[in-house]
Amino acid sequence: MIFYSTGACGISVRMGQDEEIVSGLRRMLGEQRVLTSKVDIIPYCSDYFHRDSFSTLGSWPLCAVLPETTEEVSEIVKLAAKNRTPIVPRGGGSNQVGGVMPVDRSIVISTSRMNKVIEIDSLNMMVTAQPGVTLKEIDEILDSFGLTLAQEQGSYKVANLGGAISTNGFSLRHNRYRDIGENVIALEVVLGDGRILRTGRKVCSNSSGYPLHKIFVGAEGTLGIITEVTLSVMPKPERELAVLATFTDWDSAQRTAWKFIDSGINYAGGFAIESMREEFGKKIPVVLVGLEGTKEEVEVQEKIVRRMLEESGGEIQDSDLAWSYWRLQRTFWCGAVDDDTNGDDLVAAMPLQYYDEARERMERDVYPKYGIQSNPDDFKVVLIGRRPLVAFNFVYKMNEISYEQLKEMFGEMMAIVSEYGGVGPGCHAVGELLKDFISMEHDKTRLAVMRGLKKVFDPYDIMNPGKKFVP
């Protein structure tokens, strides 16, 4: 069964064209890897917050397909390009901003079956894999080689390599292991006309050409579909531990976090957070620093970190509590969903000295307007390391705010961040939810250059249309 939007003239012609497209896809992939029935398509229509395309945007995809090779992806895209049919690449589906919600009459290309590790090069500290390998799976495979990618984030178990690169995902262990975008060495990408692009050779450095692989980091599938990745990896740490300190006031905790950012210590990652946790029984500011490396390295760093925390007025907490807190936060710190209430956030990159002022404005001028409140568990969050980000956390009743109101609210939040020289989507990307506000953070020249790049890589504007840029 194939679904179509209604009300357009010439729908019978389009129905015939759609049927030809589906038939062509089935000839390429077989019946089992081309999904058209409603029950099969529904799982490919929603994002992390279970917002689906048919009720939120009024759009149904034509079908969802499950390719296994680059060549299959290329043939699918060529067919779509010939018929000007939209394509929506889909990774693990953990996107929080509607980046994977399909537009009407689109082909959803799922990379879930492109899940093979192709090569592990221990000498040159690289791994090459298909995009459907999850972040958790790649670490489990690398573990036996004494290596790690260490891209732990809230969607660690389900997010795959292609999706994490396409959204420029953030890892809480990024200070030592870098974010996934920084670890990209080379990519294989199917462009919007079906051509297969290899961005470069599998070498650690190249100054003979443009770094094309960087263009696809954070591109959200709007330029092409990543079909193979080569990433740099690092040795698995001999020892891991965490140091946790509580503070009497937020200012002291936040300033301590700033000290760690420019300390030069190669800690794994960390954060300052004002939190309501059962362990403390009250709202209290804490600073948590994760340490990893050789035994000797961690031993020295622990002494330095403890001294810095104590000299800044922190009270060192039990090591077991510190470790459990660090281990939990490494993989569970994105929004959480239940049947009634959403915990969501805007993770921003902005000058840190303005974070408190921006947050106060949101809590005073934005949240009450839309009937939402600050997250009662995590009030203030500053993530520390090579990529210092801040989080504006809130909760809302899913049945009390419409999608359009939610978009308006995010727009007002992004406007505040932009006033202070920051950018709203610091790691979640733009997707459908935030696309209307991208001009706040990019001037006309920059937007024109980016749109020009899209035309080069996606000449027919079929790659994840309606995302990132307003048409």
N, C-alpha and C positions, 0 to 999 in steps of 0.2 A: 504493500500500500504506500503511495506517495502523497505527500501533503503539499498544498500550494496556497499562496495567499489569494484572496478573492477580491473582486471589484475592478480588476485591470482589464482594459479592452484587449482583445486578441489573446485571451487566456487559453483558448483551444490550441493556438499555434504554440504557445509556450509549453503547454502540457505535452504536446508532441515532442518538442525539443527536449524537455526534461526526461521523458521516457527514453529518448535516444541516448541521453547522457548516462542514465542509469544502466541501460543495456551495454553501453561501451565500457563502463566501469566493471560490470559483471564479467565481460569478456576478458578484461585485464586480470581481475583478482579472484573471480569465482563468486558463486552465490553467497557463501558463508562470510565473506569479508566486505560485503556491501550491504549495509543495514538501511532499511527503508520503513519498516513498520513502526508505529508509534511507541510500542512497548520497548523496542530496541533503541530508538532514537533518543528517548527522554533522558537517559543518563549522560548524553553528550550535549545537552542543552543548558546545563546549569553551571554556576561557579561555586566557590567555596561556601558562600552563604545561602546556597540553594535557590538563588535567584535564577529563574529560567527564562529563556528567550521567548517562549510562546505567551506567557502571561505578563512578563515585564515589558517586552518590546513588540509583542504581536507577531513574532517571526518564527517560522519553522524551517529547519534545514531541509534540503532536498534529500540528503542521505548522509550517513557517516561511513567512512571507509577505513580499512585497517591494513595499510601497506606494510611490507616487511623489508623492502630494499629501497635504496636511493633511486634506482631505475624505475621502480613502480611509482614512486612519488612523482618523478619527472613526467611519466606518461599521464598520470592523473592531472597534473597541472597543465600539460599541453592541451588536453581535452577541455579543461575548464577555460583556458585562455581562448581557445578557438570559439567557444560558445559564450564568452564573457560571463562565466558563472563564478560567483564569489567563492573563495576558499577560506575556511577558518581552521588554522592549525590548533591542535589540542594536545597538551602534554598530560600532566597528572590531574588537571582540573582544580587545582588548589588556588587559582587566582582569585583575589578578593575584590577586584574592581570591574568585573564583567568582561575581562579581556578574552575569555573563551566562549562567551555567549554567541551563538551563531546568528548571522543575519538571515533574512528571508531568502529561501531558494539557494542556500549555500551548500557546499560540500564540506563537511567536517572531516579533516584528515587527522585521525588519531595516530600518535606515534607509539602507542602502548605495545605493539608487537615488534617494534624496532628496539629490541632490548638486549642486544648482544655486546659483550666487551670484545673488541677486536684485537687489541694488543696492549700488553703491559710492558713498558720499556723501563726496567729498574735502573739501568745504567744512566740513562738520560732523564730519569725522573718524570716520565710521561705516561699517560694512559689514553688510548683511543677507543671510543665506544660509540654505539648508536645513541640517539637522543632519548630513547624511551627507558634507559636504565635509570632507576631512581637514585637519589642522593644516598639513601641508606644502603641500597644494594651495592653501589660502587665502593663504599667504605668496607663493606663485608668482604667483597672480592679482593680489594687491595690489602686487607689485613694480613692475609697469609704471605704476602710479599714484604711485610714490614713497612707498608706505605699507607698514606691516608690522604683523602681530599678534604675532609673535615668541614663540609658545608652544612653544618647543623642549623636548622631553622624550624619554625613552627610547623612547616609542611614536610619535614625531613623524610617521613616514611612514604609519602606519595608523590612529592614533587620530583620530576625527572630532570635530567641534565639539560635537555633542550629548552624546557620551560624556564628553568632557573636562569639560564643564560639570556633568554629572551626577555626576562623581566629584570635582569641585573640584580638577582636576589642577594639578600644580606644574611651572612652567617654570624652568629654571636661569637664565634671563634676566629673572626676575620683578622684580628690584629696580628696573629702569628701566621695564619694560613691563607690570608687574603680572601677576598670575595671571589665567587666563581668567575665573574667577568674579568678579573685581573689574572686569573689562571688560564684563560683561553690562549692556546698557542696557534691553533688552526681549526678551520671549520670547513665542512662540505655543506653547501646550501643549494637547494633548488629554487631558482628565481621565479618571478611571476609569469615568465613566458615558457617555463619548463627547462631552461638551460641549467646545467649543473656547474656551480662555481666552487672551486677549491681556493680558499683564500690565501694559501701559502703552504710552504713545506713544514715538516715537523721538526722545526729547529727553535732554539730558545730565543733567537734574536735575528732580525732581518731589517736592514735599512735600505734595501734596494728598491722597495716599492711602497705603496700606501698600505697601512695596516688594516686591510679590509675586514679582518675578523672583528675588529672593534666596532664596526658599523652595525653589526648584528646583535651586539650586547645591548639589551634593553629595547630592541626594535619591536618586540611584541608580535612577531610573525607578520609584520606589515611589509617587510621587504623580501621575504622568502621563508622557506621551511628548512630548518637545520636538520640534516640527515646523518651527520657524523661529526664528532667533536674530538679534539685532542687537547688535553688539559695537563698542566704541570701539577705534580703531586709532591708531597713531602714525607719524610720519615715518620713513622708512627712514634708517638712520644713514649719514652721509657717510664715517665712518671707524670701523674696529673693530680692536682689538688686545687683547692679554692680557699681564699681568705675573705672573710666577711666581717664587716665592722658596722656597728650602729652609731648614729649621731643624734645629738639633741635637737638639731634644727636642719632644715633643708638646705639653707645657704651653705653651711659647712660641708655637707655631703656633696653638694654640686661642685663647690670649689675644689674639693678633694679629687673629684672625678676629672676636672680640668687638669689638675697636676699630673695625673696618670697619662693623659693624652700626650703631653710633651715631655714625659719622663725618659723616653728612650728605652724603657724596659720592654722586652719582647714577650709580654704576657699574651695569653690566648685571646682574651677579650674580657669584657666586664661592663658594669653599668652602675649608675646611681639611681635609686628608686625610692620614692616615698610610698610605702606599702602598708596595707592592712593585712597582716598575716597571723594565723593562729599561733605560730611560734612566739610572737611578741605580745599578742593580746591587745595591741593598740596600733594606731597609725604611727609609723616611725620611719625616718630616713635611714637607708642603708647604702653602703658601697660594697660591691662584690667584685672580686678580681679572680679570674681563672688562670692558673699557671700550668704550663705543659713544656716538656722537653726532656733532656737528659737528667738523670738523678742529681748530678752536681749543679746543673744550671737551675733547676727548680729549687734546690736547697738555698742557693744564694739569693734567687729572686724572692723567695718567701720572706727572708729576713728583711730585704729592702722594702717590700710591700707592707709588711707589718709595721715597720718603722714609720713609713710615710702615713699610714692610716692613724697610728697613735699620735704622731706629731701634729696631725690635723684635727685632733680631738675625737677620733673614733675609738670605740670600745670593741676590741676583738672578741668575736663570738666563737663558740665551739666549732672545731674543725669538721666534725661529722655533719653538723647543721649547715655549715658553709658548703660542703660538698653536695649534700642533697639538694640544697637550694640552687646551686650552680647547675647540677645535672638536670633538674627540672626545667629551669629557665632556658637551657640550651635548646630544648626541643618543644617547649610549650609556652610560647610567649606571643604568638599571633592571636587574633580574635578567636573566641570560642562561641560555638553555636548551640543553643538548646531549642526546645519547642516554642519558647515564648519570648526570650530576650536574646538580643545579639550584643556581644562585646566586640566593638570595632575600634579602629584607630586611624589617624592620619600620621604616618611616619614621615618626618620632614628632615631635610638637610638645610640648616640655617645657622647663622652666627649664634653661637651658644649663649652669648651674653644677653640675648633678647628672648630666650625661651620662656622665662617666667612671665615676662610682660605679655608675650603673645598668648600664652596659656590663660592668663587672667582675663584677657579680652574675650577669648572664646567662651570661657565659663560665664562671663558676665553678659556678653552681647549676642552670642550665637546659640549656645545650648538651650537656654530658656525659650528662645523663639521657636524652637522645634520640639520642645517637650522632652529633651534628653538630659542626661546627667553624666558627670564624670564617672569613670569606672570606680566603683567602691573598693576594689581590691588594689589597683595600681593607679595612683593619682598622678605622679610625676615620674618621667622616665628619661634619662640621658644615657645613651649607649656610647661607650668609650672605646677608642682605638684608632686605627688608620682611617676609619670612616665614621666619624662621630655623628650620630643621628639623634633626634629627639622624637618622642611619641606623645600625641594628644589622644588619650584614651577616653572612650565614652561607651555608654550602654543605652539601648533603646528597646521599646516594645515593637516587635515586628509588625503587629497589626495596627499600630497607632501612628505610623509615619509612612507615607507613600514613597515609591522609588524616586519620583520627581522631587519631592521635598528633601529626600536624602541627598540627591545631586546638588540641590541648591545649598544645603548646609555645607557639604564638602567644598563647594565653590567659595562660600564665605570664609571658611577656614583657610583655604589656599590663598585667598586674597590677603588675609592677615599675615601669613607666612611670607608672601611675596613682598609685602611692605617692608619687611626687615631684611630683604635681600636673599631670601631662601627659596627653596622649591618644595612644593607639597609632596608629590610622590617620591620619597627618598629611596624606596626599595620595592614598592608594590606595583610600580608602573602606572599607566594611565587608563588603559582599557576603555570601556564604554562609559563608565561612571564619571570619570574626570576629564574626558576629552574636551568638553565645552570650555574648560578653563585654562587650557595649555598656553593660550596667548598671554596670560598674566605673567608667565615665567620665561617667555621667549619673545624677542622683538621681531619685527616684520622681516628683517633681513635673515635672521636665523631660521624663522619658519619657512621662508621662501627657499632657502638652501636645503632644508630637510625635505620639503615637498619635491624639490628637484631631484634629490637623491632617490626618493620613492619612485619617481617616474622612470629613473634609470633602471632600478632593480625590478620594478613592478609596472611595466608600461601600460597594462590594461586595468590597473587599479582593482585587482581582484583579491589581493592578499589581505585578509582580515580587515576588510573595508569597514568604515564607521568606527574604528578604534584609533586611539592616539590623536588623530587630526580630525577636526570638523571639516567636512567636504567644502 
